[in-house]
Amino acid sequence: MALQSEPPGQRQADRVAVAMPVSMRALGYHGSDVVVRNISELGFMADVSCAFPEGSYVRLRLPALGTMLARIAWFDGKAVGGEFINPVPSIRLSQILGMSQS
């Protein structure tokens, strides 16, 4: 696991690099398979194959945690950055990371 930090003022939590295939769907739409590339208590970055407009709300299905609601902060055509509506407790994040490493 590699920690990724952003310049001061950009993020409030370090993200952990992962390669976690999961399902994500915009509210009111069908789901899409995505690959989460990094994750923290506050958010995630994922590779996507379809558009998720900035500001839209999505449901991300994570192992050991279930469905998490998030708001898309950015979309560059190939990846998205999302902010969890309710932060993931660090103990639960450790469980998710343990399952993704198996």
Secondary structure as the mmCIF struct_conf table of DSSP 4:
data_model
#
loop_
_struct_conf.conf_type_id
_struct_conf.id
_struct_conf.beg_label_comp_id
_struct_conf.beg_label_asym_id
_struct_conf.beg_label_seq_id
_struct_conf.end_label_comp_id
_struct_conf.end_label_asym_id
_struct_conf.end_label_seq_id
STRN STRN1 LEU A 3 GLN A 4
TURN_TY1_P TURN_TY1_P1 PRO A 8 GLN A 10
BEND BEND1 GLN A 12 ALA A 13
STRN STRN2 ARG A 15 ALA A 26
TURN_TY1_P TURN_TY1_P2 LEU A 27 GLY A 28
BEND BEND2 TYR A 29 TYR A 29
STRN STRN3 GLY A 31 ILE A 39
BEND BEND3 GLU A 41 LEU A 42
STRN STRN4 GLY A 43 ASP A 47
BEND BEND4 SER A 49 CYS A 50
TURN_TY1_P TURN_TY1_P3 GLU A 54 GLY A 55
STRN STRN5 TYR A 57 LEU A 62
TURN_TY1_P TURN_TY1_P4 PRO A 63 LEU A 65
STRN STRN6 GLY A 66 PHE A 75
BEND BEND5 GLY A 77 LYS A 78
STRN STRN7 ALA A 79 PHE A 84
BEND BEND6 ILE A 85 ASN A 86
HELX_LH_PP_P HELX_LH_PP_P1 PRO A 87 PRO A 89
HELX_RH_AL_P HELX_RH_AL_P1 SER A 90 SER A 100
TURN_TY1_P TURN_TY1_P5 GLN A 101 GLN A 101
#
